[in-house]
Amino acid sequence: MSDYIIRATAADGQIRAFASTTRELVERARITHGTSPVGTAALGRLLTAAGIMGSMMKGDKDLLSIIINADGPMGKTGVTADSKANVKGYISTPEFQNPPNYLGKLDVGGAIGNGNLRVIKDMGLKEPYVGTVGLITGEIAEDLTYYFATSEQIPTSVGLGVLMNKDNTVRQAGGFIVQLMPFASDEVIDRLEENIKNISSVTSMLDSGMSPEDILRQVLSGFDLDITDTIPTQYCCNCSKERVSKALISVGRAELKSMINDGKEIEVNCHFCNTNYIFSVEELKEMLRLC
């Protein structure tokens, strides 16, 4: 298995934890969107987080989206995941690149700017769950930690990272999410906080050869760790010409008539995988009949 997520519990169920390695899916996203190094880091962190958060959902048709609306030069960024940890994403300005931050690292926060982070969970209910928080740093991990604390009231630690090679391909990518259950004791909380203070970055751990299992053993050092599941995760867009045609039908008769009257074929681009779909005037007329 290449990219995967592990699920685990610790401290007699007082902690639940997830960790993943996502180098291949982030590299696939980089190639698909032609992202700069900072764009790859931003999109890769979001994709990694979405895969883990998607795997937390139970229903086969459950969907999760994370959308960042901010005023930075990178523009809008969004990702979607299902409960099987299939992920896809987009970024408005994939080619943007800024100078490194004061630590000499990719300045994701500077590229994203100020704005908000929105999590949408569609679990087949009447209305999807929507949680929105202001961006704390724009570095994504800290913003998701804040989201869990304020919108879901779950004390959570999130670690995410993307490390690039000199040729701008992805060297390492992955992350972890560790959450305290409501009945966690003060002793467990204190020990976990101390552990998290002392760990190195996710990419440093992965680049030293550590697996997701090794990462959780380090984050949860001193606790009994029970790994309960291993889930493959991948970049996967489920678009098709049929799905795009349904989206075109949904724009309504007036808009379709306008396209037909232009007398030209139209091209529709999927912003998740950059596939272009071409529809002839005759195909548009058939859609109009189905409206």
N, C-alpha and C positions, 0 to 999 in steps of 0.2 A: 504494500500500500504506500502511495506517495504522500499526498496531502491527507491529513486526517485530524479528527478531534477526539479527545478522550473525555469521558464524563467520570466523575469520582465523588466520593463522600469521604469525610474525615471527622475525627473527634466524636465518634458515635452519632453521626448524622447532624452534628451542630454546624458543619461546614459542607457546602457543596461547591465543586470546583470543575473547571473545564480548561483544557489547554489544547493548542493546535499548532501544526506546522502547515504553512500555506504557500510555500515558495512557488510551486508550479501554477497555482491558480492566479497568483499575483503577476507572475510573468506572462501568463495568457492575457490578463487584463492590460498589461503594459503594451503588448504587441497589438492587441485589438484596437486600443485607443491612441497609440502613439504617444504615451505620456512621457513627460520630462521626469527626471529623478524625483523632484518634489511632488509632482502629480502622481507618480507611482506610489510614493510613500503615503500620500493622503488617501488615495483610492484603495491601496492595499490594506491599510489599517482598517478602513471602514468595511471592506469585504471580509477580512478576518473576523472582525467583531460580529458582523451580520451572520456569518456561518455558525459561530458559537451560539448566538442568541436565537437563530432559527432552530438549532438543534434542541433548544429548551422547550419548544412548542410540541404539542402532542398530536394534533390532528393532521392527517395526511394532506389536507388542502389548506392548512394554515400558512399564511404568508406574513413576512415581516419586512418592513422597509425602514431604512435610516436615511434621512435627508438633511443635508446641511445647507441652509440659506444664509449667506454671509456677504459682506461687502468687499471682500478681498479680491485680488485680480484673478484668482483661480475660478471664481464664479460658483455656481451651484454644483453640488456633488451629491449623488444618491446611490444607494445600493438596495437590493432586494434579495431575500433568502427564503427558502421553504424549510419545512421541518426535517428534510433529509439533507440539509446543509448544502444544497445547490445554490450558488450565488451568482449575481450579475450586477453590473454597476455602470455608471456614466459620470463624466466630469465635463463641465462646460468649456473650460479652457485647458485642454490636456497638455499643451506645449509650453505653458507658462513655467518659467524657472526664475527663482530669486536667489540672492546670495545666501550663503550659510548663516546660521545664527551665531551668537557670541561664543557658543561652545564648539563651533566648527561643524555643526550637524545641519541636516536638511531642515529648513525653516518652514515646517508645515503650518504652524500657527500664523506666521506672517503672510503666507500665501492665501490662507482661508479668510483671515480678518475677523471682524466682529459680526455677530448674528445669532442664529439659534440652531439647535439640533432637534429634529423631530423624529420620534419613533412611532411607527404605525403598525399595529398588529391586527390583521384580518383573520379572525378565528371562526368565521361563519356565523357570527351573531348579527343582530339587526344593524348595529353600527360597529365599525372598527374601533379599537382602542387607540387613542392618540395621546402621546405625551410629548410636551415641548418644553425645552429648557434653554436658557441663554448659554452661549458658549463661554466657558471659563478661560481656556487657553487656546482653543483651536487645534490643539495637538491630538485630539480625539479620545485618547484613553482617559484623560482627566475629565473630559466632557461627558463621557459615558458613565464614569464613576459618579459624577454629579447627577446625571439623569436617574440612575438607579436609586440614589439616596432620596431625591426629591419627588420623582414621579411614581416610583414603585415602593418607596420606603424600605429598601433592602440595602443594608450596609454591604458595599461591594468594593473590591479592588480590581481594576482593569489594567492589564499590561498589553501593549501592542507594539509591533515593530516591523520595519522593512529595511533591510540592508542592501545597498546596491554595489555591484561590481564597478570597476573603472570603465568598462565598456557600456555602462548604464543598464545592463541586464540585472535581474534580481538574484542576489546571492543568498539571502535568507528572509523569511517572513513567517510570522506566527503571533501567537498571543495567549493570554490566559484571562479568565474571569473567575474570581473566588468570592463567594457570598456567605455571609453569616445568617444562620437561621434565627428566628425570633427568640428561641430558648437557649441561645449560646451563652455560656457562662463568662464571667469577667476574666477568668483565667485563660480561657480559650481566646477571647478577644485580644487580650494583652499579648499573648504568645504569637498570634497571627500578625498583629501590627509590628512586632519586633522582627519577625521573619521577613516581612515585606520591606522593611527599612533596609535590610542587609543584602537583598538580592541585587544582582546586576541586571542590565537591560535584557529584554527578551531576545534581541538579536545577538547579543554577546553570548548568552547561554546557548542559543541554537548554533552559532558559529563555532563554539567550542566542542560541538558534537553532541550536545544534549538533545534528547528526544522530548516530546510533550510529557511523557511519563516522568522523565528526569526533572523537568521543570517543576511539575507539581510536587515531586518529592522534596525539592529544595524549598519551594514556597511554603509547603506544609511540613517542614522539618519538625520532628518531635511529636507529630500526630500520627495516629494509625490511618493509613491511606487505603481506601478500597476503590479500585478502578472498576466501574460498573459497565462501561460500554466503550466501544471504539467505532467511530462513524467516519466514512470517507467524505471529503468535502471537495468541491470542484467548481470552476467557473463554467456556467452552463446557461445559455440563453435558449428559451423555448419558443422563440418567435418562428413564424412560418407565413407563407403567403396567405393562407387561409385566415390566420389570426389577424394579420394586417388588414385583410379585406373586411373583416367584421368591424374593425376599428373605423375603417372608412365609411361603412354603412351607418355607423353610429353618429357621424357628423351631420346627418340629416339630408333630406331631399333637396333643399335649396342649394346647399353647398355642392352636392353631387351634380346637380343640373348645371351649376356654374362651371365645374370642371369639364363636363361633357361639351358645353357650348364653346369652350376654348378650343376644342378639336384636337388636343394634343394628349399623348400619353403622359402619365404622371409617374414620378419616382418617389417612393417613400423609404426613408432610412430608419432602421432600428437603432436607437441611440445606445442600446446595451451591447450590441455585437457588430455594429456598423455594416450590416447586410442591407443592400439596396433591393427593393422590390418594385418592379415596373408593372403598371397596369395600363392596358390599352383603352381606347375610348369604348370599344365594345364591352370590355369587362366592367367599365364604369356604368354602362347602360344596364348591364345585368344586375349590378348592385342596386341601381335605382328601382328596378322591378321588384327587388326583395325588400325594399323599404316599406 
